[in-house]
Amino acid sequence: MAFESRGATTLTGLYRHPIVQAPMAGGPSCPALAAAVSEAGGLGSLAAGYKTPAAMYEEIKQLRARTAAPFGVNLFMPQPPATDPAAVEVYAEQLAGEAAWYGTPLGDTDRPCDDAYDAKLAILLDDPVPLVSFTFGCPAPAVVEALAGVGTVTVVTVTSVAEARAAHAAGADALCVQGTEAGGHQGTHHDDPHLDGTGAGVGLLTLLAEIGEAVDLPMIAAGGLMRGAQIAAVLAAGAVAAQLGTAFVPCPESGAHDLHKRALTDPEPVFTGTELTRAFSGRPARGLVNRFLREHGPYAPAAYPQVHYLTSGLRKAAAAAGDPQGMNLWAGQGHRLSRELPAARLVEVLAAELAAARGADRPPARGEGYGTAGHATAGQGGEQNRTTRGSES
Ligand SMILES: Cc1cc2nc3c(=O)[nH]c(=O)nc-3n(C[C@H](O)[C@H](O)[C@H](O)COP(=O)(O)O)c2cc1C
């Protein structure tokens, strides 16, 4: 069975507003969130990462029951086996105090590294979805070709020119260009701590310019985007759409833990900054700086998904105990701009801000100085922000 628009799909034909709700593994991007975004004219996404193939398929069916609008499904690429098992053992010893504190054992690290990629792919080929995106690597050309054959648009997450070239060579339809500002994991194809240290990422605007000049593929821009004016900026920088994760975490439809939502929207925030860290999963990911990140980030090894498995029980125990200091609170650099709005309303507000920002790009007409009408436009945008925040947050 194929989705209705099979054969006629391009990336830009999948949405009315160039706003992609990021796939967010671990709960946030549930069918209710993705459906609300797609119904509102954005592009909703499901995250297959960490899920069994059956659970991924169940979410796809739930999403289809809520909307006939297009959506995407995100897959994690298989990872190589741990290169340094001893480093994982050392980290386990360093986490012994956490296990004692939360009263839960550390997880078994001897588990698969492929995130059931082949089985998930088989489902997506058998019952195609409008878009499939890939993170943590580049799919083989045969995979991209097979998905194209069933009418699915393919997107590869990239964080460098070299990764963008690899995605182009594999035949991908589009790139998700992820700047270092982004919340959650960096989608780097190989986590090499010597090359891609947790502080070495490139900012989104620089990356869009670099990749835009090197590779001829549509770009979806991701990282730190929270307002329509920022979306206008990345469109001006060559992107065709913007992918927002953190902005959608606080939505009532999002499946994120309440403590995660509260950490983003608290008017008197406990957590004020973000950092890239391997502390929770063994791969660089940006989260709010809490006790766990501060204490264990400096020595956590590059060992994904072994460290993810190791800390899984600790994170669950911290959440169950209502302790955000032990949870992975993924968030982008724009997190203080979070708004607690229903997802459809957020898409609407972002689209209105985008339109206002693009309108403000016009050169002033005769007699319309920047000090007069130009300011009036900017002022209206600001007023709109204040109104929506005041009335709905
Ligand atoms: C809670 C959370 C989980 C995420 N999980 C995934 C994922 O499963 N797959 C993926 O490709 N990206 C994931 N990301 C990264 C997003 O795709 C996107 O790059 C990022 O959210 C953009 O930055 P922003 O959060 O500042 O908007 C996640 C981001 C967050 C905040």
The ligand as a MOL file (V3000), in Angstrom:
LIG
                    3D

  0  0  0     0  0            999 V3000
M  V30 BEGIN CTAB
M  V30 COUNTS 31 33 0 0 0
M  V30 BEGIN ATOM
M  V30 1 C 14.3070 16.1860 22.4180 0
M  V30 2 C 14.9810 16.0780 21.0800 0
M  V30 3 C 15.1140 14.8260 20.4630 0
M  V30 4 C 15.6750 14.7350 19.1840 0
M  V30 5 N 15.7020 13.5180 18.5580 0
M  V30 6 C 16.0760 13.4490 17.2450 0
M  V30 7 C 15.9030 12.2510 16.4860 0
M  V30 8 O 15.3890 11.2460 16.9750 0
M  V30 9 N 16.3050 12.2570 15.1970 0
M  V30 10 C 16.8490 13.3620 14.5980 0
M  V30 11 O 17.1790 13.3210 13.4160 0
M  V30 12 N 17.0250 14.4990 15.2950 0
M  V30 13 C 16.6350 14.5710 16.5830 0
M  V30 14 N 16.7680 15.7600 17.2650 0
M  V30 15 C 17.4040 16.9230 16.5920 0
M  V30 16 C 16.4140 17.6480 15.6920 0
M  V30 17 O 16.1800 16.9040 14.5120 0
M  V30 18 C 16.8810 19.0370 15.2630 0
M  V30 19 O 18.1170 18.9490 14.6130 0
M  V30 20 C 17.0160 20.0010 16.4360 0
M  V30 21 O 15.9270 19.8790 17.3130 0
M  V30 22 C 17.0880 21.4250 15.9080 0
M  V30 23 O 17.4770 22.2890 16.9360 0
M  V30 24 P 16.4490 23.0030 17.9390 0
M  V30 25 O 16.1090 21.9700 18.9490 0
M  V30 26 O 17.2200 24.1220 18.5010 0
M  V30 27 O 15.2560 23.4090 17.1400 0
M  V30 28 C 16.1990 15.8890 18.5480 0
M  V30 29 C 16.0870 17.1310 19.1890 0
M  V30 30 C 15.4910 17.2390 20.4200 0
M  V30 31 C 15.3570 18.6070 21.0500 0
M  V30 END ATOM
M  V30 BEGIN BOND
M  V30 1 1 1 2
M  V30 2 1 2 3
M  V30 3 2 2 30
M  V30 4 2 3 4
M  V30 5 1 4 5
M  V30 6 1 4 28
M  V30 7 2 5 6
M  V30 8 1 6 7
M  V30 9 1 6 13
M  V30 10 2 7 8
M  V30 11 1 7 9
M  V30 12 1 9 10
M  V30 13 2 10 11
M  V30 14 1 10 12
M  V30 15 2 12 13
M  V30 16 1 13 14
M  V30 17 1 14 15
M  V30 18 1 14 28
M  V30 19 1 15 16
M  V30 20 1 16 17
M  V30 21 1 16 18
M  V30 22 1 18 19
M  V30 23 1 18 20
M  V30 24 1 20 21
M  V30 25 1 20 22
M  V30 26 1 22 23
M  V30 27 1 23 24
M  V30 28 2 24 25
M  V30 29 1 24 26
M  V30 30 1 24 27
M  V30 31 2 28 29
M  V30 32 1 29 30
M  V30 33 1 30 31
M  V30 END BOND
M  V30 END CTAB
M  END
